[in-house]
Amino acid sequence: MGKILCGLSAAVLLSISGCNHWFREDRPVPVKPPYEPTRDDPAGKLSDAEAVNAMTTAISIRTATSGWGPFVFVEDKNFPCSKLGMEVLGSLYRMGISSPSGRLMLVLYDEITPKGEWTVRLVHYKTDKVFFTRTLILSR
């Protein structure tokens, strides 16, 4: 009974608030999704800034859906990260995805090939199991 009343009150509030104009049938239907890439580059190559944003987003989605957090992301001093890898590490800390008090430590390894392929791997600190890997093509 409570669910029915709650649903009816929401419908009444929606009609009173004037938000129903969004649901008119004369509104144009979008043909393509708003998140579709608008770049003219057909090969899917990314600038450095776009690649850092894409990699940071992919890592944050992977960590959010794993249920294993909180995480600490670190760099292996024997295999230092590239400039892009350091930017990703900084972005993860600034976004709060990586914290010094995290219970799971992941090491970030990255490499950029001469062809412009940037591969990032996150590896568990103790077990060396690969937690995440992704390759992006840079426009270099």
Contacts in CASP RR format, 6 or more apart in sequence:
PFRMAT RR
TARGET T0000
AUTHOR 0000-0000-0000
METHOD contacts of the structure
MODEL  1
MGKILCGLSAAVLLSISGCNHWFREDRPVPVKPPYEPTRDDPAGKLSDAE
AVNAMTTAISIRTATSGWGPFVFVEDKNFPCSKLGMEVLGSLYRMGISSP
SGRLMLVLYDEITPKGEWTVRLVHYKTDKVFFTRTLILSR
14 20 0 8 1.000
37 44 0 8 1.000
41 139 0 8 1.000
43 137 0 8 1.000
44 137 0 8 1.000
45 137 0 8 1.000
45 138 0 8 1.000
45 139 0 8 1.000
46 54 0 8 1.000
46 136 0 8 1.000
46 137 0 8 1.000
46 138 0 8 1.000
46 139 0 8 1.000
47 138 0 8 1.000
47 139 0 8 1.000
48 84 0 8 1.000
48 138 0 8 1.000
51 84 0 8 1.000
51 118 0 8 1.000
51 136 0 8 1.000
51 138 0 8 1.000
52 84 0 8 1.000
52 85 0 8 1.000
52 87 0 8 1.000
52 88 0 8 1.000
52 91 0 8 1.000
54 136 0 8 1.000
55 84 0 8 1.000
55 85 0 8 1.000
55 88 0 8 1.000
55 118 0 8 1.000
55 120 0 8 1.000
55 134 0 8 1.000
55 136 0 8 1.000
56 88 0 8 1.000
56 91 0 8 1.000
56 92 0 8 1.000
56 95 0 8 1.000
58 132 0 8 1.000
58 134 0 8 1.000
59 88 0 8 1.000
59 92 0 8 1.000
59 97 0 8 1.000
59 120 0 8 1.000
59 122 0 8 1.000
59 132 0 8 1.000
59 134 0 8 1.000
60 92 0 8 1.000
60 95 0 8 1.000
60 97 0 8 1.000
62 131 0 8 1.000
62 132 0 8 1.000
63 69 0 8 1.000
63 71 0 8 1.000
63 97 0 8 1.000
64 97 0 8 1.000
66 131 0 8 1.000
68 104 0 8 1.000
69 102 0 8 1.000
69 103 0 8 1.000
69 104 0 8 1.000
70 99 0 8 1.000
70 101 0 8 1.000
70 102 0 8 1.000
70 103 0 8 1.000
70 104 0 8 1.000
71 97 0 8 1.000
71 98 0 8 1.000
71 99 0 8 1.000
71 102 0 8 1.000
71 104 0 8 1.000
71 105 0 8 1.000
71 106 0 8 1.000
72 98 0 8 1.000
72 99 0 8 1.000
72 100 0 8 1.000
72 101 0 8 1.000
72 102 0 8 1.000
72 104 0 8 1.000
72 105 0 8 1.000
72 106 0 8 1.000
73 89 0 8 1.000
73 92 0 8 1.000
73 93 0 8 1.000
73 97 0 8 1.000
73 98 0 8 1.000
73 105 0 8 1.000
73 106 0 8 1.000
73 107 0 8 1.000
73 108 0 8 1.000
73 122 0 8 1.000
74 89 0 8 1.000
74 105 0 8 1.000
74 106 0 8 1.000
74 107 0 8 1.000
74 108 0 8 1.000
74 125 0 8 1.000
75 81 0 8 1.000
75 86 0 8 1.000
75 89 0 8 1.000
75 107 0 8 1.000
75 108 0 8 1.000
76 107 0 8 1.000
76 108 0 8 1.000
76 109 0 8 1.000
79 109 0 8 1.000
81 89 0 8 1.000
81 108 0 8 1.000
81 109 0 8 1.000
81 110 0 8 1.000
82 110 0 8 1.000
82 111 0 8 1.000
82 112 0 8 1.000
82 118 0 8 1.000
84 110 0 8 1.000
84 112 0 8 1.000
84 118 0 8 1.000
85 108 0 8 1.000
85 110 0 8 1.000
85 120 0 8 1.000
88 108 0 8 1.000
88 110 0 8 1.000
88 120 0 8 1.000
89 98 0 8 1.000
89 108 0 8 1.000
90 98 0 8 1.000
92 98 0 8 1.000
93 99 0 8 1.000
104 124 0 8 1.000
105 124 0 8 1.000
105 125 0 8 1.000
105 126 0 8 1.000
106 122 0 8 1.000
106 123 0 8 1.000
106 124 0 8 1.000
106 125 0 8 1.000
106 131 0 8 1.000
106 132 0 8 1.000
107 122 0 8 1.000
107 123 0 8 1.000
107 124 0 8 1.000
107 125 0 8 1.000
108 120 0 8 1.000
108 121 0 8 1.000
108 122 0 8 1.000
109 120 0 8 1.000
109 121 0 8 1.000
109 122 0 8 1.000
109 123 0 8 1.000
110 118 0 8 1.000
110 119 0 8 1.000
110 120 0 8 1.000
110 121 0 8 1.000
111 118 0 8 1.000
111 119 0 8 1.000
112 118 0 8 1.000
112 138 0 8 1.000
113 119 0 8 1.000
116 137 0 8 1.000
116 138 0 8 1.000
116 140 0 8 1.000
117 135 0 8 1.000
117 136 0 8 1.000
117 137 0 8 1.000
117 138 0 8 1.000
118 135 0 8 1.000
118 136 0 8 1.000
118 137 0 8 1.000
118 138 0 8 1.000
119 133 0 8 1.000
119 134 0 8 1.000
119 135 0 8 1.000
120 132 0 8 1.000
120 133 0 8 1.000
120 134 0 8 1.000
120 135 0 8 1.000
121 130 0 8 1.000
121 132 0 8 1.000
121 133 0 8 1.000
122 130 0 8 1.000
122 131 0 8 1.000
122 132 0 8 1.000
122 133 0 8 1.000
123 129 0 8 1.000
123 130 0 8 1.000
123 131 0 8 1.000
124 130 0 8 1.000
124 131 0 8 1.000
END
